Amino acid sequence: MKVTKGSLLMFAYLRRRIRFDDRGDVPGWVLVTLMTAGIVMALWIVAEPKLSSLLSNALNVSGDPSK
């Protein structure tokens, strides 16, 4: 198999493209992470009183064997 200058240039070009193609994806993952954190925080604000009372009731019932 004969290696030509053109094939070396093509190899260098493709290697560089493959190496740098995924750099644009980082902001997308950052955005997804921030949006997920925001959704969790919003749901926590809404559900926190109910979850707190649910946990408190469960601990009160399980903590006293006479009930």
C-alpha distances in whole Angstrom, upper triangle without the diagonal:
4,7,10,13,14,11,13,16,16,15,18,20,20,20,23,25,24,26,29,29,32,34,36,37,39,43,43,43,45,47,47,48,51,52,52,54,57,57,58,61,62,63,64,67,68,68,69,72,72,70,72,75,73,72,75,77,75,75,79,79,77,79,82,83,86,85
4,6,10,11,9,11,14,14,14,17,19,19,20,22,24,24,26,28,29,32,34,36,37,39,42,43,43,46,47,48,49,52,53,53,55,57,58,59,61,63,63,65,67,68,68,70,73,73,71,73,76,74,73,77,78,76,77,81,81,79,81,84,85,88,87
4,7,8,7,7,11,11,11,13,15,16,16,19,21,21,22,25,26,29,31,33,34,36,39,40,40,43,44,45,46,49,50,50,52,54,55,56,58,60,61,62,64,66,66,67,71,71,68,70,74,72,71,74,76,74,75,78,79,77,78,82,83,86,85
4,5,5,6,9,10,11,12,14,16,17,19,20,21,23,25,26,29,30,32,34,36,39,40,40,43,44,45,46,49,50,51,53,54,55,57,59,60,61,62,65,66,66,68,71,71,69,71,74,73,72,75,77,75,76,80,80,78,80,84,84,88,86
4,6,5,6,9,10,11,12,14,15,17,18,20,21,23,24,27,29,31,33,35,37,38,39,41,43,44,45,47,48,49,51,53,54,55,57,59,60,61,63,65,65,66,70,70,68,70,73,72,71,74,77,75,75,79,80,78,79,83,84,87,86
4,5,5,6,9,10,10,12,14,15,16,18,20,21,22,26,27,29,31,33,35,36,37,39,41,41,43,45,46,47,49,51,52,53,55,57,58,59,61,63,63,65,68,68,66,69,72,70,70,73,75,73,74,77,78,76,78,82,83,86,84
4,5,5,6,9,10,10,12,14,15,16,18,20,21,24,26,28,29,31,34,34,35,38,39,40,41,44,45,46,48,49,50,52,54,55,56,57,60,61,61,63,66,66,64,66,70,68,67,71,73,71,71,75,76,74,75,79,80,83,82
4,5,5,6,9,10,10,12,14,15,16,19,20,23,24,26,28,30,33,34,34,36,38,39,40,43,44,45,46,48,50,51,53,54,55,56,59,60,61,62,65,66,63,65,69,67,66,69,72,70,70,74,75,73,74,78,79,82,81
4,5,5,6,9,10,11,12,14,15,17,18,21,22,24,27,28,31,32,33,35,36,37,39,41,42,43,45,47,48,49,51,53,54,55,57,59,59,60,64,64,62,64,68,66,66,69,71,69,70,73,74,73,74,78,79,82,81
4,5,5,6,8,10,11,12,14,16,16,20,21,23,25,27,29,30,31,33,35,35,37,39,40,41,43,45,46,47,49,51,52,53,55,57,57,58,62,62,60,62,66,64,64,67,69,67,68,71,72,71,72,76,77,80,78
4,5,5,6,9,10,11,12,14,15,18,20,22,24,26,28,29,30,32,34,34,36,38,39,40,42,44,45,46,48,50,50,52,54,55,56,57,61,61,59,61,64,62,62,65,67,65,66,69,70,68,70,73,74,78,76
4,6,5,6,9,10,11,12,14,17,18,21,23,24,27,28,29,30,32,33,34,37,38,39,41,43,44,45,47,48,50,51,53,54,55,56,60,60,58,60,63,62,61,64,66,64,65,69,69,68,69,73,74,77,76
4,6,5,6,9,10,11,12,15,16,18,21,23,25,26,27,29,30,31,33,35,36,37,39,41,42,43,45,47,48,49,51,53,53,54,58,58,56,59,62,61,60,63,65,64,64,68,69,67,69,72,73,77,75
4,5,5,6,9,10,10,14,15,17,19,21,24,24,25,27,29,29,31,33,34,35,37,39,40,41,43,45,46,47,49,51,51,52,56,56,54,56,60,58,57,61,63,61,62,65,66,64,66,70,71,74,72
4,6,5,6,9,10,13,14,17,18,20,23,24,24,26,28,29,30,32,34,34,36,38,39,40,42,44,45,46,48,50,50,51,55,55,53,55,58,57,56,59,61,59,60,64,64,63,64,68,69,72,71
4,6,5,6,8,11,12,15,17,18,21,22,23,24,26,27,28,30,32,33,35,36,38,39,41,42,44,45,47,49,49,50,54,54,52,54,57,56,55,58,61,59,60,63,64,63,64,68,69,72,71
4,5,5,6,9,11,12,14,16,19,19,21,23,24,25,27,29,30,31,33,35,36,37,39,40,42,43,45,46,47,48,52,52,50,52,56,55,54,57,59,58,58,62,63,61,63,66,68,71,69
4,6,5,8,10,12,13,15,18,19,19,22,23,24,25,28,29,29,31,33,34,35,37,39,40,41,43,45,45,46,50,50,48,50,53,52,51,55,57,55,56,59,60,59,60,64,65,68,66
4,6,7,8,12,13,14,17,18,18,20,22,23,24,26,28,29,30,32,33,34,36,38,39,40,42,44,44,45,49,49,47,49,52,51,50,53,56,54,54,58,59,57,59,62,64,67,65
4,6,6,8,10,12,14,16,16,18,20,21,22,24,26,27,28,30,32,33,34,36,37,39,41,42,43,44,48,48,46,48,51,50,50,53,55,54,54,58,59,57,59,62,64,67,65
4,6,7,9,11,13,14,15,17,19,19,21,23,24,25,27,29,30,31,33,35,36,37,39,41,41,42,46,47,45,47,50,49,48,51,54,52,53,56,57,56,58,61,63,66,64
4,6,6,8,11,11,11,14,16,16,17,20,21,22,24,26,27,28,30,31,32,34,36,37,38,39,43,43,41,43,46,45,45,48,50,48,49,53,54,52,54,57,59,62,60
4,5,6,9,10,11,12,14,16,17,18,20,21,23,25,26,27,29,31,32,33,35,37,38,38,42,43,41,43,46,45,44,47,50,49,49,53,54,53,54,57,59,62,60
4,6,7,8,10,11,12,14,16,17,18,20,21,23,24,26,27,29,30,32,33,35,36,37,41,41,40,42,45,44,44,47,49,48,49,52,53,52,54,57,59,62,60
4,6,5,7,9,10,11,13,15,16,17,19,20,21,23,25,26,27,29,31,32,33,34,38,38,36,39,42,41,40,44,46,45,45,49,50,49,50,54,55,58,56
4,5,5,6,9,10,11,12,14,15,17,18,20,21,23,24,26,27,29,31,32,32,36,37,35,37,40,39,39,42,44,43,43,47,48,47,48,52,54,57,55
4,5,5,6,9,10,10,12,14,15,16,18,20,21,22,24,26,27,29,30,31,34,35,34,36,39,39,38,41,43,43,43,46,48,47,48,52,54,56,54
4,5,5,6,9,10,11,12,14,15,16,18,20,21,23,24,26,27,28,30,33,34,32,34,38,37,37,40,42,41,42,45,46,45,47,50,52,55,53
4,5,5,6,9,10,10,12,14,15,16,18,20,21,22,24,26,27,28,31,32,30,32,35,35,34,37,39,38,39,42,43,43,44,47,49,52,50
4,5,5,6,9,10,11,12,14,15,17,18,20,21,23,25,26,26,30,31,29,31,34,34,33,36,38,38,38,41,43,42,43,47,49,52,50
4,5,5,6,8,10,10,12,14,15,16,18,20,21,23,24,25,29,30,28,30,33,33,33,36,38,37,38,41,43,42,43,47,49,51,49
4,6,5,6,9,10,11,12,14,15,16,18,20,21,22,23,27,28,26,28,31,31,31,34,36,35,36,39,40,40,41,44,46,49,47
4,6,5,6,9,10,11,12,14,15,16,18,20,21,22,25,26,24,26,29,29,28,31,34,33,33,37,38,37,38,42,44,47,45
4,5,5,6,9,10,11,12,14,15,17,19,20,20,24,25,24,25,29,29,28,31,33,33,34,36,38,38,39,42,44,47,45
4,5,5,6,9,10,11,12,14,15,17,18,19,23,24,23,25,28,27,28,30,32,32,33,36,37,37,39,42,44,46,44
4,5,5,6,9,10,11,12,14,16,16,17,21,21,20,22,25,25,25,28,30,29,30,33,34,34,35,39,41,43,41
4,6,5,6,9,10,10,12,14,15,16,19,20,19,20,24,24,23,26,28,28,28,31,33,33,34,37,39,42,40
4,5,5,6,9,10,11,13,14,15,18,20,19,20,23,24,24,26,28,29,29,32,34,34,35,38,40,43,40
4,5,5,6,8,10,11,12,14,17,18,17,19,22,22,22,25,27,27,28,31,32,32,34,37,39,41,38
4,5,5,6,9,10,10,11,15,15,14,16,19,19,19,22,24,24,25,27,29,29,30,33,36,38,35
4,5,5,6,9,10,10,14,15,14,15,18,19,19,21,24,24,25,27,29,29,30,33,36,38,36
4,5,5,6,9,10,13,14,14,16,18,19,20,22,24,24,26,28,29,30,31,34,37,39,36
4,5,5,6,8,11,11,11,14,16,16,17,19,21,21,23,25,27,27,29,31,34,36,33
4,5,5,5,9,10,9,11,14,14,14,17,19,19,20,23,24,25,26,29,31,33,31
4,6,6,8,10,10,11,14,15,16,17,20,21,22,24,25,26,27,30,33,34,32
4,6,7,8,10,11,13,14,16,17,19,20,22,23,25,26,27,30,32,34,31
4,6,6,6,8,10,11,12,14,16,16,18,20,21,22,24,26,29,30,28
4,6,5,6,9,10,10,12,14,15,16,18,20,21,22,24,27,29,26
4,6,5,6,9,10,10,12,14,15,16,18,20,21,23,26,27,24
4,5,5,6,9,10,11,12,14,15,17,18,20,22,24,25,22
4,6,5,6,8,10,10,12,14,15,16,18,20,23,25,22
4,5,5,6,9,10,11,12,14,15,16,19,22,23,21
4,5,5,6,8,10,10,12,14,15,17,20,21,18
4,5,5,6,9,10,11,12,14,16,18,20,17
4,5,5,6,9,10,11,12,15,17,19,17
4,5,5,6,9,10,10,13,16,17,15
4,5,5,6,9,10,11,14,15,12
4,5,5,6,8,10,12,14,12
4,6,5,6,9,11,14,12
4,6,5,7,10,11,9
4,6,6,8,9,7
4,6,7,10,8
4,6,9,9
4,6,6
4,6
4
